[in-house]
Amino acid sequence: MLYYNPNIRRKTTYKIPVIFDEEQIEKKELHSFSIFTEDFKEKEIVFNEKKINVYEYNPKNNFLDSLKVFNENNEMIKRYYFDIVDKEDSHFVDRKDSIILEFRESLYQRNRNVCYGYLELKDDNQVYHYKLSFHRVDSFLGYKVKVKLFKNEEGDFIREEFYNSKNDLLQFVLENKYEYIETDLEKRAQFILQNGWDLEF
């Protein structure tokens, strides 16, 4: 969502609804499918909404640079720009810890009508997660939304919990499953298993 990992080939996302503050695991459904390309792009097909999200990442820092949203008629209906905030411009200039990433979100034009986002590392009873929130009620996440993000061993977000930012009620959960690009060693092992030792790799 925010960072590009060049080792990811595909991502499948499932949506889990929440009723009476409980996750309805048995009602989990396919939400989206993403294809990652070598030119720092992610193309996400969101099935129920019939949308295509095109994420473009900055190759200098792998952070999200822009997001284009297309409807079912292939019309771009929104475009967001993202920039990491320099320390001197930060709202957290008095806080020097590195657990907060502050960035700007601009709708349609870069650095116009800016909305500030914050990615903070949190510890709830030794369960570490990241909290993504904005200083305005509306953002690319939606209206009055904040998200708790949980990472896997590779550092990619595998679980996204969407909350109402005003009353802290869980709205729904997204689970991400990744397909990673094979390493050279894995490719070599697969070749040997399929062709034996007689052929050169």
C-alpha positions in Angstrom: 0.0 0.0 0.0 2.7 2.5 0.9 5.9 0.7 0.0 7.1 -1.1 -3.0 8.9 -4.4 -2.5 10.7 -5.4 -5.7 10.4 -9.1 -4.7 6.6 -9.2 -4.8 5.1 -10.6 -8.0 1.4 -10.7 -7.1 -0.9 -9.9 -4.2 -4.3 -11.3 -3.5 -6.5 -9.4 -1.0 -9.5 -10.8 0.9 -12.1 -8.7 2.7 -13.5 -9.8 6.1 -16.7 -8.0 7.2 -17.3 -7.0 10.8 -20.7 -7.3 12.5 -21.2 -6.3 16.2 -17.5 -5.7 16.5 -16.7 -9.3 15.5 -14.9 -10.5 12.3 -17.1 -12.7 10.2 -14.4 -15.1 8.9 -16.9 -17.4 7.2 -18.0 -14.4 5.1 -14.5 -13.6 3.8 -14.5 -12.8 0.1 -12.0 -12.0 -2.6 -11.5 -8.2 -2.6 -8.7 -7.5 -5.1 -5.8 -8.8 -7.1 -2.5 -6.8 -7.7 0.2 -7.3 -10.3 3.6 -5.7 -9.6 5.8 -4.6 -12.4 9.6 -3.8 -12.5 8.9 -0.1 -13.3 7.8 0.5 -9.7 4.1 0.1 -10.4 1.3 -1.9 -8.8 -2.0 -2.5 -10.7 -4.8 -3.5 -8.4 -8.1 -4.8 -9.7 -10.9 -4.2 -7.1 -13.6 -6.6 -8.1 -16.8 -5.6 -6.2 -16.2 -1.9 -6.9 -15.2 -2.5 -10.5 -12.2 -0.2 -10.1 -8.5 -0.3 -11.1 -6.0 1.3 -8.8 -2.6 2.1 -10.3 0.0 2.8 -7.6 3.3 4.3 -8.7 6.3 4.3 -6.3 9.3 6.5 -6.1 12.4 4.4 -7.1 14.6 6.5 -4.7 12.9 5.5 -1.5 10.2 2.9 -2.7 7.5 5.0 -1.1 4.2 5.6 -2.8 4.4 8.5 -5.2 0.9 8.6 -6.8 -2.3 6.7 -7.0 -4.7 6.8 -10.0 -8.2 5.4 -9.7 -10.1 4.2 -12.8 -13.8 3.3 -13.0 -15.3 0.5 -15.1 -15.4 2.7 -18.2 -11.6 3.2 -18.0 -12.0 6.8 -16.9 -9.6 8.2 -14.3 -11.9 9.4 -11.5 -9.2 10.4 -8.9 -5.5 10.9 -8.7 -3.5 11.3 -5.5 0.1 12.4 -5.0 2.2 11.5 -2.0 5.4 13.1 -0.7 7.4 12.3 2.4 7.7 15.5 4.6 11.1 16.9 5.3 12.0 17.2 9.0 12.0 21.0 8.9 8.4 21.1 7.5 7.2 18.4 9.9 4.3 18.8 12.3 6.3 16.6 14.6 9.5 18.7 14.4 9.8 18.5 18.2 9.7 14.7 18.1 13.0 13.2 16.8 12.0 9.6 17.1 12.0 7.6 13.8 8.8 5.7 14.6 6.7 8.3 12.9 6.7 8.8 9.1 4.9 11.9 8.1 3.8 12.4 4.5 1.6 14.6 2.3 -1.4 13.5 0.2 -2.6 15.9 -2.5 -5.7 15.3 -4.5 -5.4 16.0 -8.3 -2.4 18.4 -8.1 0.8 17.8 -6.2 1.2 20.0 -3.1 -2.3 21.5 -3.5 -5.0 21.0 -0.8 -2.6 19.0 1.2 -3.7 16.4 3.7 -1.0 15.1 6.2 -0.7 11.4 6.9 1.1 9.8 9.8 2.5 6.2 10.0 3.3 5.4 13.6 4.7 2.3 15.1 2.5 1.2 18.1 2.9 -1.4 20.8 -0.4 -2.8 22.2 0.6 -5.3 24.9 3.7 -6.4 22.9 1.7 -6.7 19.6 3.5 -4.4 17.3 1.6 -2.7 14.4 1.6 0.5 12.5 -1.2 3.1 12.7 -2.0 5.0 9.5 -4.1 8.1 10.1 -4.6 11.6 8.6 -5.1 15.1 10.1 -8.3 15.5 8.1 -11.5 13.4 8.2 -11.3 12.6 4.5 -8.3 10.9 2.8 -7.5 8.3 0.1 -8.4 5.7 2.8 -12.0 7.0 2.9 -14.0 9.2 5.2 -13.2 9.2 9.0 -10.9 6.2 8.6 -7.7 5.1 10.3 -5.9 1.8 9.7 -3.9 -0.6 11.8 -1.2 -2.4 9.7 0.5 -5.7 10.5 3.7 -6.9 8.8 5.0 -10.3 7.8 8.7 -11.4 8.1 9.5 -9.8 4.8 8.2 -6.4 6.0 5.1 -6.4 3.9 1.6 -5.6 5.3 -0.4 -8.8 5.6 -3.3 -7.5 7.6 -5.1 -4.1 7.4 -7.8 -3.3 10.0 -10.0 -0.3 9.1 -11.5 1.7 12.0 -13.8 4.6 12.3 -11.4 7.3 13.4 -14.1 9.0 15.6 -15.4 6.1 17.6 -12.6 3.5 17.1 -15.0 0.9 15.9 -13.6 -1.8 13.5 -15.3 -1.6 10.1 -13.7 -4.4 8.1 -10.4 -6.2 7.7 -8.2 -6.8 4.6 -5.9 -9.8 4.5 -3.1 -9.8 1.9 -1.4 -12.9 0.5 1.8 -12.4 -1.5 3.5 -14.3 -4.2 7.2 -13.5 -4.2 9.7 -13.7 -7.0 11.8 -16.8 -6.8 15.5 -16.3 -5.9 18.3 -17.6 -8.1 18.9 -20.4 -5.7 15.3 -21.5 -5.7 15.3 -21.4 -9.5 18.4 -23.6 -9.6 16.8 -26.0 -7.2 13.6 -26.2 -9.2 15.6 -26.7 -12.4 17.4 -29.7 -10.9 14.2 -31.2 -9.6 12.5 -30.9 -13.0 15.5 -31.8 -15.2 17.9 -33.8 -13.1 21.7 -33.3 -12.7 22.6 -34.1 -16.3 21.7 -30.7 -17.8 23.5 -27.4 -17.2 21.6 -24.7 -15.3 
